Amino acid sequence: MVTFLKNVFSSALKTNTSLEKGVLTGCLRISKESIFTGLNNFKVHSILDAPSETAFGFTQAEVQQLLDDYELSSHIAEVREWYDGYLFGTADIYNPWSTLMYIDRARHQETPDAISFWANTSSNDIIYKYIQEADSALYQEFEQLMHGHSVEKTIKPELTYRDMDDISNIYSFLLLTGYLKATKQTRRNTYLLVIPNREVYEIYNDSFMEYFTNLKHTKKSEFIAALVEEDVVTAERILSFILRKGISYYDNKESFYHGFLYGLFDGYQVESNRESGDDRLDLIIYPEIFKDKAIVIECKHSDSEDQLVSDSKEGAEQLGNAYANHAGAGAAGGLGFAFLSFLNADLVPGIYLILRTVHLEQAIADSDIVVTGEGRLDHQTAMGKAPVGVARLAKKYGARTIAFAGSVTPGATACNAAGIDAFFPIVRGITTLEDAMKPENAKENLRASAEQVFRLLII
């Protein structure tokens, strides 16, 4: 290719006796002019030079004339926002291709949408490449640019295609190819650079989003695995990497990070902003298998690094304490807490639900003595299990409650304070658990114990 171009330059432009003047145009030089390229002693004008400043695009007057000619003068503000902003030499220049494309569309649409026409003329892969290879300092500079601020950089006007792969030349390349504009020269070859217009901003934005989408796809499974395994260090490292590489130039409010995490878990079963008591659980990621771990996330935004720890603790407390002390939260090994937090459920003591279902209250209303029972009577029975629920209902109508149990522990005395007037074990001698639980044995033990209790009551 080098030999071919050298011969073309030499034959067509240097030794061609039929040529009076030749013009080469492009964003970058193919190579530097010298005796080794087959072409030398020609004059170079870049976008930084005044002599050719109006030769690269449309001036304000030319764009205004175009809009007037097509009766589109009312669109000047939108055209300026999207396609103006290039500074060549000292002249303010519009992108000629995009301006013409917009006018052509406006001729056929009453309310045309401005879009990035220029982006469709190339792949913009070089922007994606620079974003992918950027270090933290370059990311901070991209953040400044995306927020409309300027960065001060030294430019190499003589940049060639051979220099494109060197990331240290990124700003020279972006300026010379139209992705940035120089607003002011601060010293020799050093300029303040900004994104020129909305059209180019959208190219940056789309490139960032494409990179971020690919990044999140490759990292989210690792992040989920670290959370499930409770590997806090790895989870923090992965999340920090994604945040640094993907979204630092976006809104830094809590609501954005909520949305960012929601999008990160795309492909998983995720629910957002479920109510949890007086608070809200920001995100819940459900497992594929019911018995596996679910992940609950609470987002917090800190105003400063000094508040990171305290805000994190507040989020953890908001998440963990919303129902930690709620009555019944510890039932069934914490299943009550899960139902409260994740299903927005109302916890009702099971005995009361059953009592209503079987209409037991109607039967108790006219009773003097109520008999209840449980396999094992202990201190937990007094916390609201079935025998105590029956006893409390009996107390409502002035009835006394007697409880029978297969076994009774010392802590069962708490049941007396909870409403059970007296309780009795039914096992009448030394036996194995297997024998005690045989239906015929249990039936006989209960009959015999009940008989003796009621014989006492009729004395």
N, C-alpha and C positions, 0 to 999 in steps of 0.2 A: 504493500500500500504506500509506503514512504517513497519508493522508487517511482511508482505511478504518479503520485501527486507532484513529485519533483519535476518529472518530465512535462506534466500538464502545465505547471506554473512557468517553467522555462520556455516551452514552445508557444504557449498561448499568450503569455503576458510579457515575457522578457525579450525573446528573439523574434517575435512576430512583427514583420515589417509592415503588415497591413493594418496594424492596430495603432490608433492615435491615443486612446485613453481606455483603461480598463478599471472596473470597480468590483471589488469583492465585498460582500456583506455577510455578517454573521454575528453571533453572540460572543464567541471566543476565537482567538487565533488558532489556526490548525497547527502552525509552528512559528517560531520566531524567524523574521526575515534575515537571511544571511546567504553567503555564497554557497553554503552547503544545502540549501533548500531549493536551489535552482531559481531563486527569486530574491532580489535585494533592491535596496534604494527606492522603496516605495513609501508613500506617506500614509500613516495610520491615524485615524480619528476614532476615539472611543467616546462613550457616553459622557465622559468627564470633560470633553473638549468643546469649547464654544463654537468653533467654525462650522461644525456639522450638527449643532444642537437641535435644529428643527427638521433634520432629515430622517429621523427614526420613528416618527409618529405624528399624530395630529396635535396642533396647537389649540388653545382655548377658542380662538377666533374661528378656526376651521371646523371645530365640532359644533359651535353655535350655528355656523352657516349651514352645516349638514342637517341639523335639527330643524332649522327654519325652513329649509327647502322641502322637507318631508312633513312639515306642519306638526312637529313633535317638540316644539320649544318647551312645553310644560314638563318634559322628561329630563331637563338639563341637570337637576339636582341629583337624580338617581344615577345618571350617566357619570357625573363627576364623582359621586361616592364610590362607584364600582370600578371605573376605568381610567380615572385621572390619577395624578399623583407622582408621575415619573419626572425626575429632574435631570435633563440632559444639558450639560453645560450650565446655562442659567435659565433655560426655557422650561416651562411647565408643559408636559407632554401627556397626551392620552394614548392608551393602547389602541392602535389603529384597527387591528383585527377584531377585537371585542366590541369596539364602538360600532363598526360596520355591521357586525352580527346582531347587535342589539337593535340597531335601526331597522335592519331587515325584518327582524321578528316583530318589531313594533308596527311595521306597515301592515301586518296581517293579524295582529292581536290588539284588541282595544286596551287591555291592561297587561302588557308583557311583564314577565318576571325577569329581573336581572339575574344572570347566572354567570359562572366562571367559564366563559367561552374559551379562554386561553388554556385552561386546564385540560380541555378535551383535545388539544393539538399535540400533547405529549404525555408521557406516562408519569412525569414528575418523580421517577424512582430515585433521583439523586437526593431529593429532599428527604424521602423515607430513609435512605442510606445514612444521611447525616444525623437524622434523629436517632437511628438505631445505634450509631457509634458514639453519640454525644456523651461526654462526661458530665459530672454535676455542674461544673462551671458553665459549660455550654448550655445546659438546660436552664440555668438561671438567666442566661442572656436571652434564650428563646422566650422565657417567661416574660421578661421585660418587653420584648418585641410584641408578643401577643396581647399585652396590656396597653399597647400604643406608645410605649416609651422608646427611646433611642439607645443605641450602643455605639461606643466610639471604637473604631477599628482602622488599622492600617491596611491599605488596599494595594494590590499588585496589578496595575493596569495591563501589564504585559502577559497576564495569565494565559496559558495555552491548555488545550485538551489534555495534554500529558500531565498537567498539574491537578486535574480534577479529583483524583483519588486521594490526594493528600488533604486530610481534614483540616490541617492548619490553614488551608487556602479557602475555607468555606465561605467566609464573608466576601472575599474578592469574587468568587464564583457567583454567589447569590446576588451581588450588586450588578455584575456585568451581564447576567442573564435575566434581570428584571424582577427577581424575587425580593429585592430591597432597593431603596433609593437613598442617595446621599443628600442630606438636607443642608449640611454645612461642612466646609473644610476647616479643620482646627489647626492643622500643620501639614507639612509636606507629606502627601499621599495618605493622610489620615482624615477620616470623615465621621460625622454622626450619621448613623444609618437607621432607617425605620422601614416598616412594611408600607408600601406605597398606597394601597387602596383595599377596598373590600374584596375584590376579586382575588387578589393574592393572599389576603388573610384566609379566605376559604380554602385555598390550596394548602396552606399550613395546617389549618384546622382538620381538613380531611386526611392529610398525611399523618398527623398526630393520632387521629382516631383509628386509622387503619393499623398503625403500629400498636396502639393500645389494645385494640381488639385481638390482634395476634398474640400480644404479650399476655393478656389475661387468659386467653384460651390455653396457653402452655403452662401457666402458673396456678390456675385456680384449683386443679386437682391436688397439687402439692399443698396448697393452703388449707383445703378442706381436710386432707389427711393429717396435717399438723394439728388442726383444731380438735379433731376427733381423738387423736392420741394425747391431747393436752400438752403438746410440745410448744410451750409459749415462745421460747427463743426462736425456733424455726418459723413459727407463724408470724412473729413480729418482723423477722428478717425478710420473709417473702412479701408481706404487705408493704413494708417500707420501700422495698425495691420497686414494686408496682406503682406506688404513689410517686416516687421520685421520677420514674421513667415515663409515667403516663399522663398525669393530670395536674401538675403543679401550677399550670397557668390558668386553671379554671377557678370558679368561685370556691372560696375556702370556708363556706358556711357548713354547719352541721347537716343541713338538708341535702347538700350536694354529696357529701360522703355517704349519707344514707342511700341515695340513689346510685352512687358508684358501687357500693357493696351489693346492692340488689342486682345490678347488672353483672357484677363479677360472678355471681352464682347462677347465671343463666344456664338452664339445663337441669338444674336441681329443683326439687319441690320447695319453693320459698314463699313465705307469707310475710307481708310487711305491715308494720304499725298495728299489731293486734293489741287491744286494750289489756292492761294488766293492773287491776286495782285502779288507783288514781293515776298511775303512770301508764306508759305504753312501751311494749317491747318492740324495738325498731325492726328486727328481723328474726325470723325463725326458719332454719333450714332443717327440713324433716329428713330422716333417714329412709333409705329404700326399704329396709326391713323394720317392722314396728319396734322390735326389741333393741335395735341398735341405737346409738347415741344421736340425739338431736342437738343442734347448735343454736344458741340464742345470743344475739348480738345487740348491744346497746351503744349507740353512737354519741360521742361527746366532742364538742369543738372547744379548744382552749384558746384564750386570747394571747397567751404567752407560754414559753417553755416552762416557766416556773409553776404554772398551773396544771401541767400535764398529769402529775401524780395525783393531786387532789381531785381533779375532774374525773380521772379514771376510777378512783375509789368511789366517787359519787355515783358513777354509772354502774359499778358493780353492786353497790348497795341498792340502787334503784331496781336493778335486775333481780338480785337475790332476795331482797327483803320485802318485795311487794306482797308476797303471800307466805313468807317464811314462818310467821307467827299466827297465821290464820288457823282457826279451829278446823281440824281435820286434814291439814296440809300434810301431816306425816302419815296419814292412813295408807295401808297397803304398801309400805316401804317408800313413801313419798309420791305415790300415784295421785293423791289428792292435790299436791302442789303442782304436778304436771297438768292436771285437768284445769286447775284455776288459771295457770299461767298461759297454757297453750290453746285451750279450748274455750276459754272465757266462760267456764262452767260455774254453776251455783252448787256448792256442797251442801247436801242435806243428809243428816244422820239416817242411815239405812233403816233403822228400826222404826222411825217415825213414818217413813214412806210405806213400809210394810203394814204398820198398824192402821194407816189410813186405807190401804188397799183391802185388807181383810175385815175392816169395820169393827175392830176389836173394842173401840171405845164404847160402842153401843152395848156390847155384852158386859163390859166392866161397870157401866153406869149403875146397874142394879145389883152389883155383887158386894159381898162383905169381905171375902177372902179371894185373893188372886194368886194362882200358882204359876211360877215360871221356872226356867232352868237353863243350864249351860253345861257343856262338857267339862269345863274347868273354870272355877270361880276364883278370880284373883284381883289384884289392884287395878288391872286394866279394864275389868268389867265395870268398875265404878266410873270410867271415863266416857260412858255413853253407849255401852253395848246393849244388846237386846234385853237382858233381864232388868237393867236399870231403866230402860225406856218404858218397859211394862210397869215397873214399880212407880215411876213418876206419874204415869197415866192413872194408876190406881189411887194414888194420893189425891189426885184431882177430885175424886168422888168419895174420899174418906175410907177406902178399902185398904186392908192390910195385905202385904205381899210376902209370900214364902217362896224361897228358891231352892231347888235341888240341883246338885252337881255331881258329876262323876268323881271329881277331886276338888279339894278346897285347899288353898294356900294360906299362909299367915296373913298375907296382904289383903285377903278377901274381906277383912273387917271394914275396909273402906266402903264396901257395898252397903253397910248399915246406914252410914251417913248419907249415901246416895239415894236411899229410899226403900231398900229391901229390909223388911222388919226382922227376918230370920232366915238363915240358910243352913242346909244340911248336906253332908256327903252321903251318897247312896251305897258306896262300896262297904260291905259289912265285915270284911276280913282280908287277910293277906292273899293276894292273887296276882297274876300277871296281867299286863295291859291287854294282851290278846284275849284272855278269858273274860276280863271285865267288859270288853267291847263286843262280845258275842251277843247278838240280839236277845236270845232267850235269857242270858244271865242279866243283862242290863234291865230287861223288862221286869224280872223277878226282884232285883235289888231295888228298883224304883217303887214297885208295888209295896214291898215290905216296909221301906222307909216311910212312904207316904201314909201307910196305915198307922204306924206308930205315932207320927206327928199329929194326925187327926184324932187319934184316940186321946191324945193329951188335950186337944182343943175342946173336946166334948165333956171333959171332967168339970 
